[in-house]
Amino acid sequence: MTVTLRPARSTDAGTTGMILHGFAQENDWMPNLHTCAETIAFCGYMIDQGWVTVADDDGDVVGFLALKGSEIHSLYLTSSARRKGIGRQLLNLAKSQHSELSLFAFQANEPALRFYRQNGFVEIARSDGADNDENLPDIKFAWRKEGLNDG
C-alpha cells in the first residue's frame, strides 16, 4: 500500500482519535479508560503540539505516529492498514529525523513487540506498569543509528 506521510492537521484529530480508541476496543487486555471523545481530544492535543505525522491513503488517514522529541509516543494503524509496511514507513521517517529513539510498548502487545524488535529496537527496561495510566506491564525500547559512538 502506498501512502503519503504528512504532518497532521487539526482536522485529523477525529480520525486519529478513532484509530487510537479502536485499538483499545479491539484488545481485551487493554483497559477502557477513556471515551472516544476524550481520545479524540487527546489526539487533537498531540496534533496541536506538532508531534503527529499521518499516513494518508488517497485522502483517508490510515495511521499515525506521534513523536515527542526523540520519544515515540504513539504509533497506531487501522486494522486494515496493518502488515502492509505503513508502520515501517512511519518508523523510518522518525529514524531519518533522529539518531536515537525510544518508546514504551505494553508487554501484552505481542505484535508491537515483534515489530519494534524487527526494526532494530532493543529492550532496555521493563516495568510493572505502575508508571503508566493503564497499569499494564511495559517494556522500554531504544534504537540508535548504526555507526554512533558511545563516547
N, CA, C and O atoms as a DFTB+ gen file, in Angstrom:
604 C
 N C O
     1  1       0.851      -1.172       0.000
     2  2       0.000       0.000       0.000
     3  2       0.893       1.231       0.000
     4  3       1.791       1.347       0.834
     5  1       0.657       2.136      -0.916
     6  2       1.418       3.367      -0.981
     7  2       0.632       4.460      -0.286
     8  3      -0.523       4.725      -0.622
     9  1       1.262       5.083       0.676
    10  2       0.628       6.173       1.407
    11  2       1.532       7.389       1.358
    12  3       2.726       7.285       1.079
    13  1       0.952       8.530       1.629
    14  2       1.691       9.771       1.766
    15  2       1.811      10.077       3.246
    16  3       0.819      10.059       3.975
    17  1       3.023      10.355       3.684
    18  2       3.225      10.774       5.063
    19  2       3.228      12.292       5.081
    20  3       3.942      12.932       4.308
    21  1       2.425      12.860       5.967
    22  2       2.334      14.317       6.038
    23  2       2.072      14.736       7.480
    24  3       1.565      13.949       8.279
    25  1       2.422      15.985       7.812
    26  2       2.092      16.476       9.149
    27  2       0.574      16.463       9.344
    28  3      -0.187      16.781       8.429
    29  1       0.160      16.096      10.531
    30  2      -1.277      16.072      10.825
    31  2      -1.827      17.495      10.881
    32  3      -1.141      18.437      11.277
    33  1      -3.071      17.613      10.477
    34  2      -3.802      18.874      10.576
    35  2      -4.830      18.732      11.702
    36  3      -5.176      17.617      12.093
    37  1      -5.304      19.837      12.207
    38  2      -6.293      19.787      13.294
    39  2      -7.514      18.954      12.892
    40  3      -8.149      18.327      13.740
    41  1      -7.833      18.952      11.613
    42  2      -8.989      18.187      11.147
    43  2      -8.740      16.672      11.163
    44  3      -9.667      15.898      10.922
    45  1      -7.509      16.241      11.442
    46  2      -7.191      14.816      11.549
    47  2      -7.425      14.264      12.957
    48  3      -7.293      13.059      13.173
    49  1      -7.767      15.118      13.904
    50  2      -7.931      14.664      15.290
    51  2      -9.013      13.594      15.399
    52  3      -8.842      12.619      16.131
    53  1     -10.102      13.760      14.695
    54  2     -11.185      12.773      14.772
    55  2     -10.745      11.404      14.294
    56  3     -10.997      10.397      14.955
    57  1     -10.092      11.366      13.150
    58  2      -9.673      10.082      12.589
    59  2      -8.581       9.438      13.425
    60  3      -8.640       8.238      13.697
    61  1      -7.575      10.221      13.844
    62  2      -6.514       9.636      14.664
    63  2      -7.069       9.174      16.006
    64  3      -6.653       8.141      16.530
    65  1      -7.992       9.926      16.555
    66  2      -8.634       9.520      17.808
    67  2      -9.413       8.225      17.658
    68  3      -9.386       7.371      18.544
    69  1     -10.106       8.079      16.535
    70  2     -10.855       6.837      16.281
    71  2      -9.903       5.651      16.133
    72  3     -10.211       4.551      16.592
    73  1      -8.747       5.864      15.493
    74  2      -7.768       4.791      15.342
    75  2      -7.262       4.361      16.719
    76  3      -7.207       3.170      17.024
    77  1      -6.896       5.334      17.541
    78  2      -6.377       5.031      18.878
    79  2      -7.449       4.387      19.750
    80  3      -7.176       3.401      20.435
    81  1      -8.637       4.919      19.735
    82  2      -9.731       4.357      20.534
    83  2     -10.082       2.948      20.046
    84  3     -10.369       2.055      20.844
    85  1     -10.055       2.769      18.742
    86  2     -10.343       1.448      18.172
    87  2      -9.357       0.394      18.634
    88  3      -9.734      -0.754      18.867
    89  1      -8.088       0.778      18.769
    90  2      -7.077      -0.162      19.261
    91  2      -7.445      -0.639      20.668
    92  3      -7.369      -1.832      20.961
    93  1      -7.836       0.279      21.521
    94  2      -8.216      -0.095      22.890
    95  2      -9.435      -1.014      22.887
    96  3      -9.526      -1.935      23.700
    97  1     -10.355      -0.766      21.985
    98  2     -11.579      -1.567      21.924
    99  2     -11.323      -2.985      21.410
   100  3     -11.995      -3.924      21.836
   101  1     -10.367      -3.151      20.506
   102  2     -10.163      -4.464      19.887
   103  2      -9.232      -5.380      20.677
   104  3      -9.070      -6.547      20.319
   105  1      -8.621      -4.874      21.737
   106  2      -7.715      -5.688      22.547
   107  2      -8.279      -5.848      23.950
   108  3      -8.345      -4.887      24.717
   109  1      -8.683      -7.067      24.279
   110  2      -9.337      -7.290      25.569
   111  2      -8.400      -7.096      26.758
   112  3      -8.867      -6.943      27.887
   113  1      -7.105      -7.100      26.528
   114  2      -6.157      -6.867      27.615
   115  2      -5.992      -5.379      27.926
   116  3      -5.416      -5.012      28.950
   117  1      -6.500      -4.531      27.037
   118  2      -6.341      -3.081      27.194
   119  2      -7.533      -2.518      27.972
   120  3      -8.676      -2.686      27.549
   121  1      -7.279      -1.852      29.109
   122  2      -8.400      -1.276      29.856
   123  2      -9.046      -0.129      29.082
   124  3      -8.368       0.600      28.359
   125  1     -10.331       0.021      29.237
   126  2     -11.083       1.074      28.558
   127  2     -11.168       2.271      29.502
   128  3     -12.127       2.399      30.262
   129  1     -10.168       3.143      29.452
   130  2     -10.061       4.251      30.398
   131  2     -10.705       5.541      29.909
   132  3     -11.087       6.387      30.717
   133  1     -10.826       5.697      28.600
   134  2     -11.266       6.977      28.054
   135  2     -12.391       6.782      27.045
   136  3     -12.459       5.768      26.350
   137  1     -13.261       7.766      26.985
   138  2     -14.300       7.743      25.962
   139  2     -13.663       8.064      24.615
   140  3     -12.528       8.535      24.543
   141  1     -14.394       7.806      23.580
   142  2     -13.897       8.134      22.237
   143  2     -13.661       9.641      22.136
   144  3     -12.665      10.068      21.553
   145  1     -14.557      10.443      22.689
   146  2     -14.403      11.903      22.633
   147  2     -13.135      12.343      23.356
   148  3     -12.424      13.224      22.872
   149  1     -12.844      11.747      24.499
   150  2     -11.616      12.087      25.231
   151  2     -10.375      11.715      24.425
   152  3      -9.386      12.447      24.422
   153  1     -10.434      10.577      23.745
   154  2      -9.301      10.128      22.939
   155  2      -9.087      11.054      21.750
   156  3      -7.949      11.371      21.404
   157  1     -10.164      11.483      21.131
   158  2     -10.067      12.445      20.023
   159  2      -9.455      13.751      20.523
   160  3      -8.601      14.331      19.852
   161  1      -9.882      14.214      21.689
   162  2      -9.325      15.450      22.255
   163  2      -7.830      15.293      22.529
   164  3      -7.051      16.216      22.290
   165  1      -7.434      14.128      23.029
   166  2      -6.017      13.867      23.289
   167  2      -5.221      13.899      21.982
   168  3      -4.136      14.478      21.928
   169  1      -5.755      13.281      20.939
   170  2      -5.067      13.326      19.641
   171  2      -4.993      14.761      19.128
   172  3      -3.989      15.157      18.536
   173  1      -6.043      15.537      19.350
   174  2      -6.018      16.953      18.978
   175  2      -4.908      17.696      19.699
   176  3      -4.240      18.548      19.113
   177  1      -4.711      17.372      20.973
   178  2      -3.625      17.976      21.745
   179  2      -2.269      17.621      21.132
   180  3      -1.421      18.493      20.942
   181  1      -2.068      16.332      20.823
   182  2      -0.786      15.913      20.237
   183  2      -0.556      16.598      18.887
   184  3       0.569      16.983      18.566
   185  1      -1.615      16.745      18.108
   186  2      -1.506      17.429      16.811
   187  2      -1.138      18.894      17.036
   188  3      -0.264      19.427      16.352
   189  1      -1.800      19.545      17.991
   190  2      -1.501      20.949      18.284
   191  2      -0.051      21.141      18.722
   192  3       0.535      22.197      18.483
   193  1       0.528      20.126      19.361
   194  2       1.919      20.201      19.807
   195  2       2.902      19.976      18.655
   196  3       4.104      20.187      18.813
   197  1       2.393      19.549      17.501
   198  2       3.252      19.315      16.347
   199  2       3.928      17.953      16.361
   200  3       4.925      17.756      15.667
   201  1       3.411      17.016      17.132
   202  2       4.025      15.696      17.278
   203  2       3.614      14.708      16.197
   204  3       4.318      13.722      15.980
   205  1       2.504      14.936      15.516
   206  2       1.845      13.876      14.756
   207  2       2.090      13.962      13.255
   208  3       1.952      15.016      12.633
   209  1       2.460      12.811      12.699
   210  2       2.537      12.592      11.254
   211  2       1.503      11.532      10.925
   212  3       1.401      10.523      11.623
   213  1       0.736      11.753       9.870
   214  2      -0.268      10.768       9.473
   215  2       0.148      10.074       8.190
   216  3       0.890      10.614       7.370
   217  1      -0.359       8.854       8.046
   218  2      -0.245       8.098       6.803
   219  2      -1.570       8.279       6.071
   220  3      -2.619       7.834       6.536
   221  1      -1.503       8.930       4.937
   222  2      -2.693       9.300       4.167
   223  2      -2.768       8.424       2.922
   224  3      -1.866       8.436       2.085
   225  1      -3.849       7.669       2.814
   226  2      -4.086       6.815       1.659
   227  2      -5.186       7.436       0.814
   228  3      -6.371       7.166       1.013
   229  1      -4.778       8.269      -0.128
   230  2      -5.712       8.920      -1.051
   231  2      -6.828       9.655      -0.307
   232  3      -8.006       9.529      -0.641
   233  1      -6.428      10.430       0.714
   234  2      -7.391      11.234       1.456
   235  2      -7.912      10.595       2.729
   236  3      -8.591      11.254       3.516
   237  1      -7.608       9.328       2.945
   238  2      -8.033       8.641       4.164
   239  2      -6.831       8.424       5.072
   240  3      -5.838       7.823       4.661
   241  1      -6.921       8.911       6.303
   242  2      -5.855       8.673       7.270
   243  2      -5.988       7.243       7.769
   244  3      -7.026       6.852       8.303
   245  1      -4.906       6.455       7.585
   246  2      -4.938       5.033       7.961
   247  2      -3.976       4.719       9.105
   248  3      -3.898       3.576       9.555
   249  1      -3.244       5.730       9.574
   250  2      -2.331       5.524      10.684
   251  2      -1.661       6.820      11.063
   252  3      -1.742       7.823      10.353
   253  1      -0.985       6.774      12.222
   254  2      -0.273       7.970      12.654
   255  2       0.862       7.621      13.599
   256  3       0.870       6.582      14.259
   257  1       1.814       8.532      13.632
   258  2       2.956       8.468      14.546
   259  2       2.982       9.777      15.310
   260  3       2.930      10.852      14.713
   261  1       3.063       9.687      16.633
   262  2       3.255      10.875      17.467
   263  2       4.657      10.794      18.039
   264  3       4.986       9.873      18.786
   265  1       5.477      11.767      17.680
   266  2       6.879      11.793      18.069
   267  2       7.130      13.064      18.880
   268  3       7.076      14.177      18.357
   269  1       7.405      12.868      20.173
   270  2       7.695      13.980      21.069
   271  2       9.203      13.998      21.285
   272  3       9.736      13.222      22.078
   273  1       9.884      14.890      20.574
   274  2      11.342      14.873      20.600
   275  2      11.815      13.583      19.963
   276  3      11.483      13.291      18.815
   277  1      12.594      12.808      20.711
   278  2      13.065      11.516      20.183
   279  2      12.303      10.341      20.798
   280  3      12.726       9.191      20.678
   281  1      11.182      10.632      21.457
   282  2      10.364       9.560      22.039
   283  2       9.124       9.319      21.185
   284  3       8.341      10.231      20.921
   285  1       8.970       8.083      20.767
   286  2       7.755       7.719      20.039
   287  2       6.660       7.553      21.073
   288  3       6.677       6.632      21.890
   289  1       5.714       8.465      21.016
   290  2       4.624       8.470      21.981
   291  2       3.502       7.533      21.541
   292  3       2.875       6.874      22.370
   293  1       3.255       7.478      20.247
   294  2       2.175       6.650      19.692
   295  2       2.513       6.259      18.264
   296  3       3.077       7.046      17.504
   297  1       2.162       5.037      17.916
   298  2       2.238       4.564      16.529
   299  2       1.098       3.564      16.362
   300  3       1.166       2.432      16.842
   301  1       0.063       4.001      15.678
   302  2      -1.139       3.173      15.522
   303  2      -1.630       3.218      14.088
   304  3      -1.498       4.227      13.394
   305  1      -2.202       2.098      13.659
   306  2      -2.758       1.967      12.315
   307  2      -4.164       1.398      12.408
   308  3      -4.510       0.727      13.380
   309  1      -4.971       1.670      11.390
   310  2      -6.254       0.989      11.299
   311  2      -5.978      -0.499      11.110
   312  3      -4.906      -0.872      10.633
   313  1      -6.915      -1.338      11.473
   314  2      -6.690      -2.784      11.329
   315  2      -6.449      -3.158       9.871
   316  3      -5.660      -4.064       9.602
   317  1      -7.098      -2.493       8.929
   318  2      -6.921      -2.833       7.514
   319  2      -5.579      -2.370       6.953
   320  3      -5.171      -2.827       5.884
   321  1      -4.888      -1.476       7.652
   322  2      -3.606      -0.964       7.166
   323  2      -2.409      -1.700       7.765
   324  3      -1.267      -1.451       7.378
   325  1      -2.665      -2.592       8.694
   326  2      -1.551      -3.295       9.343
   327  2      -0.945      -4.344       8.425
   328  3      -1.613      -4.910       7.560
   329  1       0.349      -4.585       8.643
   330  2       1.110      -5.610       7.912
   331  2       1.227      -5.283       6.417
   332  3       1.281      -6.175       5.570
   333  1       1.265      -3.976       6.120
   334  2       1.408      -3.533       4.732
   335  2       2.588      -2.585       4.561
   336  3       2.739      -1.966       3.508
   337  1       3.426      -2.468       5.589
   338  2       4.611      -1.625       5.507
   339  2       4.406      -0.180       5.928
   340  3       5.350       0.609       5.896
   341  1       3.199       0.178       6.320
   342  2       2.917       1.569       6.664
   343  2       3.556       1.941       8.008
   344  3       4.112       3.029       8.152
   345  1       3.476       1.044       8.978
   346  2       4.128       1.296      10.260
   347  2       5.619       1.485      10.083
   348  3       6.223       2.347      10.721
   349  1       6.211       0.686       9.221
   350  2       7.649       0.797       8.936
   351  2       7.958       2.139       8.268
   352  3       8.979       2.757       8.568
   353  1       7.084       2.593       7.365
   354  2       7.298       3.895       6.730
   355  2       7.295       5.010       7.779
   356  3       8.157       5.888       7.759
   357  1       6.332       4.970       8.688
   358  2       6.262       5.977       9.744
   359  2       7.497       5.898      10.647
   360  3       8.079       6.920      11.009
   361  1       7.882       4.686      10.999
   362  2       9.048       4.490      11.850
   363  2      10.323       4.970      11.151
   364  3      11.176       5.598      11.779
   365  1      10.453       4.680       9.866
   366  2      11.626       5.122       9.117
   367  2      11.708       6.642       9.026
   368  3      12.800       7.210       9.017
   369  1      10.562       7.290       8.959
   370  2      10.560       8.753       8.965
   371  2      11.157       9.261      10.282
   372  3      12.000      10.158      10.280
   373  1      10.721       8.686      11.400
   374  2      11.263       9.086      12.702
   375  2      12.760       8.806      12.766
   376  3      13.524       9.621      13.283
   377  1      13.179       7.658      12.243
   378  2      14.609       7.314      12.242
   379  2      15.413       8.300      11.394
   380  3      16.564       8.594      11.718
   381  1      14.828       8.807      10.325
   382  2      15.548       9.753       9.465
   383  2      15.720      11.115      10.137
   384  3      16.571      11.906       9.732
   385  1      14.921      11.383      11.153
   386  2      14.961      12.684      11.830
   387  2      15.783      12.678      13.113
   388  3      16.092      13.738      13.659
   389  1      16.138      11.484      13.597
   390  2      16.823      11.365      14.887
   391  2      17.894      10.281      14.823
   392  3      17.776       9.323      14.059
   393  1      18.928      10.439      15.625
   394  2      19.964       9.406      15.707
   395  2      19.638       8.375      16.779
   396  3      20.216       7.288      16.796
   397  1      18.716       8.714      17.673
   398  2      18.264       7.785      18.715
   399  2      16.772       7.974      18.919
   400  3      16.254       9.085      18.815
   401  1      16.087       6.877      19.212
   402  2      14.656       6.909      19.508
   403  2      14.388       5.997      20.696
   404  3      15.126       5.044      20.946
   405  1      13.326       6.303      21.418
   406  2      12.886       5.410      22.487
   407  2      11.365       5.347      22.484
   408  3      10.692       6.203      21.909
   409  1      10.845       4.331      23.128
   410  2       9.398       4.156      23.225
   411  2       9.086       3.129      24.305
   412  3       9.959       2.385      24.749
   413  1       7.837       3.105      24.711
   414  2       7.323       2.075      25.607
   415  2       6.260       1.291      24.856
   416  3       5.470       1.866      24.107
   417  1       6.239      -0.011      25.054
   418  2       5.203      -0.877      24.478
   419  2       4.713      -1.803      25.584
   420  3       5.496      -2.275      26.408
   421  1       3.422      -2.054      25.591
   422  2       2.859      -2.961      26.591
   423  2       3.334      -4.386      26.338
   424  3       3.387      -4.833      25.192
   425  1       3.677      -5.091      27.400
   426  2       4.146      -6.470      27.264
   427  2       3.090      -7.358      26.615
   428  3       3.430      -8.330      25.940
   429  1       1.824      -7.037      26.810
   430  2       0.749      -7.841      26.227
   431  2       0.589      -7.619      24.727
   432  3      -0.072      -8.413      24.058
   433  1       1.172      -6.574      24.194
   434  2       1.022      -6.232      22.784
   435  2       2.116      -6.933      21.965
   436  3       3.054      -6.299      21.481
   437  1       1.973      -8.227      21.829
   438  2       3.000      -9.032      21.162
   439  2       3.286      -8.610      19.725
   440  3       4.451      -8.614      19.327
   441  1       2.281      -8.244      18.925
   442  2       2.610      -7.781      17.565
   443  2       3.508      -6.535      17.578
   444  3       4.415      -6.421      16.754
   445  1       3.263      -5.610      18.500
   446  2       4.097      -4.410      18.571
   447  2       5.509      -4.757      19.020
   448  3       6.479      -4.224      18.481
   449  1       5.634      -5.641      19.996
   450  2       6.962      -6.043      20.465
   451  2       7.764      -6.650      19.326
   452  3       8.939      -6.331      19.145
   453  1       7.132      -7.517      18.569
   454  2       7.782      -8.154      17.429
   455  2       8.183      -7.104      16.376
   456  3       9.293      -7.136      15.846
   457  1       7.273      -6.190      16.088
   458  2       7.519      -5.137      15.107
   459  2       8.730      -4.292      15.490
   460  3       9.606      -4.061      14.657
   461  1       8.789      -3.836      16.720
   462  2       9.907      -2.979      17.125
   463  2      11.227      -3.739      17.119
   464  3      12.253      -3.199      16.705
   465  1      11.207      -4.973      17.571
   466  2      12.441      -5.773      17.543
   467  2      12.922      -5.984      16.105
   468  3      14.118      -5.897      15.830
   469  1      11.991      -6.261      15.192
   470  2      12.349      -6.463      13.787
   471  2      12.905      -5.193      13.144
   472  3      13.599      -5.247      12.129
   473  1      12.587      -4.058      13.750
   474  2      13.019      -2.779      13.191
   475  2      14.170      -2.155      13.977
   476  3      14.363      -0.940      13.949
   477  1      14.935      -3.000      14.680
   478  2      16.183      -2.557      15.276
   479  2      16.113      -2.004      16.685
   480  3      17.119      -1.517      17.201
   481  1      14.964      -2.066      17.313
   482  2      14.848      -1.594      18.689
   483  2      15.262      -2.702      19.646
   484  3      14.997      -3.879      19.406
   485  1      15.911      -2.313      20.726
   486  2      16.339      -3.275      21.740
   487  2      15.700      -2.915      23.077
   488  3      15.506      -1.745      23.407
   489  1      15.386      -3.946      23.821
   490  2      14.795      -3.756      25.141
   491  2      15.855      -3.210      26.088
   492  3      16.970      -3.727      26.157
   493  1      15.488      -2.148      26.822
   494  2      16.435      -1.603      27.798
   495  2      15.883      -1.619      29.220
   496  3      16.640      -1.457      30.176
   497  1      14.565      -1.815      29.370
   498  2      13.991      -1.868      30.722
   499  2      12.587      -2.461      30.658
   500  3      11.926      -2.438      29.619
   501  1      12.153      -2.993      31.801
   502  2      10.785      -3.487      31.961
   503  2      10.191      -2.857      33.213
   504  3      10.905      -2.533      34.162
   505  1       8.879      -2.690      33.197
   506  2       8.216      -2.171      34.394
   507  2       6.955      -2.973      34.666
   508  3       6.463      -3.713      33.814
   509  1       6.452      -2.804      35.867
   510  2       5.218      -3.491      36.266
   511  2       3.976      -2.700      35.881
   512  3       2.859      -3.146      36.140
   513  1       4.149      -1.545      35.273
   514  2       3.026      -0.724      34.833
   515  2       2.594       0.334      35.829
   516  3       1.641       1.070      35.573
   517  1       3.275       0.424      36.956
   518  2       2.887       1.399      37.981
   519  2       2.991       2.842      37.481
   520  3       2.331       3.729      38.022
   521  1       3.809       3.086      36.458
   522  2       4.017       4.447      35.969
   523  2       3.231       4.793      34.710
   524  3       3.433       5.866      34.141
   525  1       2.337       3.907      34.261
   526  2       1.501       4.269      33.112
   527  2       0.034       4.270      33.514
   528  3      -0.360       3.601      34.469
   529  1      -0.763       5.023      32.781
   530  2      -2.188       5.186      33.116
   531  2      -2.944       3.869      33.126
   532  3      -3.886       3.692      33.898
   533  1      -2.533       2.951      32.270
   534  2      -3.247       1.684      32.125
   535  2      -2.867       0.666      33.197
   536  3      -3.543      -0.352      33.352
   537  1      -1.798       0.930      33.934
   538  2      -1.271      -0.009      34.939
   539  2      -0.959      -1.368      34.330
   540  3      -1.195      -2.407      34.948
   541  1      -0.423      -1.350      33.102
   542  2      -0.047      -2.575      32.408
   543  2       1.472      -2.680      32.349
   544  3       2.149      -1.687      32.081
   545  1       2.012      -3.863      32.594
   546  2       3.462      -4.040      32.456
   547  2       3.909      -3.635      31.048
   548  3       3.263      -3.960      30.052
   549  1       5.032      -2.915      31.001
   550  2       5.519      -2.476      29.698
   551  2       7.019      -2.689      29.573
   552  3       7.708      -3.062      30.523
   553  1       7.490      -2.436      28.369
   554  2       8.908      -2.577      28.037
   555  2       9.364      -1.275      27.396
   556  3       8.690      -0.732      26.520
   557  1      10.513      -0.779      27.842
   558  2      11.102       0.382      27.189
   559  2      12.088      -0.127      26.148
   560  3      12.938      -0.973      26.426
   561  1      11.949       0.410      24.947
   562  2      12.823       0.063      23.830
   563  2      13.619       1.290      23.415
   564  3      13.188       2.428      23.604
   565  1      14.791       1.034      22.843
   566  2      15.611       2.115      22.299
   567  2      16.183       1.673      20.957
   568  3      16.417       0.489      20.715
   569  1      16.397       2.649      20.105
   570  2      17.033       2.433      18.808
   571  2      18.113       3.498      18.670
   572  3      17.942       4.646      19.079
   573  1      19.217       3.086      18.088
   574  2      20.322       4.006      17.852
   575  2      20.835       3.788      16.441
   576  3      21.053       2.658      16.003
   577  1      21.022       4.898      15.740
   578  2      21.537       4.824      14.365
   579  2      22.892       4.126      14.369
   580  3      23.749       4.413      15.205
   581  1      23.073       3.213      13.432
   582  2      24.333       2.471      13.332
   583  2      25.489       3.429      13.102
   584  3      25.354       4.439      12.413
   585  1      26.634       3.089      13.696
   586  2      27.838       3.872      13.490
   587  2      28.059       4.951      14.525
   588  3      29.087       5.626      14.490
   589  1      27.112       5.141      15.465
   590  2      27.320       6.148      16.502
   591  2      28.202       5.592      17.598
   592  3      28.071       4.433      17.992
   593  1      29.090       6.416      18.082
   594  2      29.960       6.004      19.188
   595  2      29.227       6.137      20.507
   596  3      28.266       6.897      20.623
   597  1      29.683       5.402      21.489
   598  2      29.123       5.529      22.827
   599  2      29.797       6.672      23.581
   600  3      29.326       7.042      24.656
   601  1      30.826       7.214      23.084
   602  2      31.534       8.247      23.824
   603  2      31.620       9.457      23.072
   604  3      32.189      10.440      23.547
